[in-house]
């Protein structure tokens, strides 16, 4: 699995001019499923995301000499902050390569139903950690308009196959 994780002030997904999901502060994640991914990758990724410390602890003072933070940076996760949510969007293009020519090649991306099965399991795992109300998603396989207000900006890319 390849995931782009963005800390956001808010995010939303629009399909056919209708908002299908939106969140306030939390994480926007773009999820790519490869032909090599397994249920173990789904488990590892979901656990990692809900525990990833990308937020400040506003109740604790920072130990750095910078005034950029109002609290201790990199101290809290979405699991810690009950008001934070996740908006997840499936995105097969994360496995696009442009090694040859100028047209992207998507052969490494998992196909339709197999990808949907792993993606749905991924969402179930996230909801198991955070609850249904705190995990939103787009529409699998649809053309989506994704709107975000990145907070920081903070963007992390992680791939279970390459550990980047």
N, C-alpha and C positions, 0 to 999 in steps of 0.2 A: 504494500500500500504506500502510496505517496500522498502526503498531506501538506497543504499550505495552511498554516494556522496564523490568523491575524487577530490581535487584540483590538476590539472595536468599541466605540462609544455607542454605535447602533448599526444595524444592518437589516436589509430586507431583500426578499425575492419576489419578483413580479413575473407572472406568466400570462400571456394574452391580455395585457393591460389590467390584470387583477393581482393585488398583493396577496400572495399565498402564505407568506411567513414573514415575521419581523421580530427583532429582539432589541433590547436596550443594551446596556453594557455587558460585555462578555467576549466570546470567541466566535469568529466566522471561520469555518473550516471548509476548504475545497478538498474533495476526496477522490483520488484516482485508484482504481482497482486494477492490478496487473494480472496477467495469465499465471503468474507464479504464486499469487497470494492464497493464503489458507485461513482457516478459522483461528489459528494461533496468532496470525498477524492481526486479525480483527480484535482479538482479546488484548494483545499487547498494545495496540494503538489506542483503543478506547480507554484503557487504564492509564496510559501515559497522558492523554489529553486532559482528562478530568483532574489529574494531579499536577499538571504542569504549572509551575509558579511564575506566572507572567504579570501578576498584579501587585500593586503596593499594599502594604498593611498601613492604613491611614491612622491607626491607633498607636503605632510605634514610630518613634522618631528615627530618622535615617542616621547612620553613623558616618556618612560621607560629608565632605565639606561643600557639597554642591547644593544649590537652592532649586534644582530642577524637580525634586521630588518633595511632596508634602508628607510623605510617610516612608517607611522602609521599602525600598524597591525589591522586586522579585521574591516576595514573601508569601503571596496568597495565590490559590488556584480557584477555578470555578467551583470546585467541591467545597472550598472554604467559605466562599461568599454566596450565600443563598439567593441574593438578588441578581446574580449574574447568570447568563444563559449561553447556549450554543446554538448557532445556526449552521447547519451542515448542508453542503451542496455537492452532489456527485458530479465529477468532471473527468471524463475519460481522456480529455486532451492533455492532462498532466503527464500522460505517457506518450505524448507525441515526440518524435525525434525529427531532426532536420539535418541528419548526417550527410544525406545525398540530396542534391538539388534544392529546390525551394518549396516543394510541396511536403507538408508534414506526413509522417508515417505513424500510424496508430496501432501497429501489429502487436505491441507489447500490452495494450489495454485489453482487459477481459471483455468478452462479448456479452451483450444483452442480459439474458436471464441469469447467467452465472454471476455477472457483476451485481445485478440487482439483489440476488440472494445474499451475497456477502455484505453489500451495502446496508440492506435491511437488518441484518444481524448486527452490524456495527451500530446502527441507530438504536436497536434494542438494548445493546450493552450500555451505550451512553445513557439511555433513559433508565436503565437499571440502577445506575450510579446516582443520577440527578433527578429522576422523575420525568414524567411525560411533559409537564408544563415548561420545563427548562431546556428541552431539546426540540428545536424546530428544524424543518428541512424544506428543500425545494421540491420540485417534481422530477423524479428520475426520468431521464431520456427526453425531456422537453427543452425547448429553447427558453432560457431564463435571462432576465435582467437582474443582475445582482448589484445592490447598492450598499456601500459601506462607508463609514467614517472611521478610518483607522486611528487608533489611539496610541500615540507615541511618535512615529509609527513603530509598531512591533510586529514583525513577520518572521515566522519560523517555518522552515521546510524540513520535513522528516520523511524518510523512506525506509520501510522495514527491511527491504532487500539490501540496501546499500549502507544503512545506518548513517546517512548524512543529516 
